[in-house]
């Protein structure tokens, strides 16, 4: 039995004609006669389960929302994306390309998941965070505050990635790892936070078992030990700042020896 119908009210979204929907019967938190959000066709929103699109949220192209999934506010689900189970996509968040959101995952506050990325279990993506490539975020992991997870990276367990941090390549963050600041982690399996130091000019972080990131430059530890002085001079560091970063680099080298 159908649970909604397409209304005559339409809008143009990227040259796609979307229809506002109206509930035909009570289900979940929806009452018969209740107007919903926008879909392109009935293939976008299943008639089974309690799934629903609310407010001005939009589902179009070949995107599919099913199970008990809820799409709220001004969220978008499009292209070949899928949202299912008890997942929620809210507050200007986007799911597109071939991304999949499932389990009890939550997207909120301008989060974006795209390419072939997957977010599932009870993971939360909020605050402008981006998940893309073939990355996976699951378990009770949280990614927020403009953090980025991409490539084939995995973030799971109770790991937290936040505050503009980047986790990518084949890196894994799990258990209670916290990756924050402007950290760049591109490889390795981290069950605890890799070293992060906020220096006077730029942050220093352990990017893998053998590399350090300072600002936007990533090089092997040995390279930094040999070239930090000339690199600092080329970037306008003062002599005191160069000495400071030399200390940070040597400390990080010892940290890696002890922790990898």
Secondary structure, DSSP 8 states (H G I E B T S, - for coil): ---EEEEEEEEEETTEEEEEEEESS-BTTB-TT-EEEEESSTTSB-SSTT-EE-TT-EE-TT-EE-TT-EE-TT-EE-TT-EE-TT-EE-TT-EE-TT-EE-TT-EE-SS-EE-TT-EE-TT-EE-TT-EE-TT-EE-TT-EE-TT-EE-TT-EE-TT-EE-TT-EE-TT-EE-TT-EE-TT-EE-SSEESS---EEE-SSSEEEE-SSSEEEETTEEEEHHHHHHHHHHHHHHTT--HHHHHHHHHHHHHHHHHHHHH-
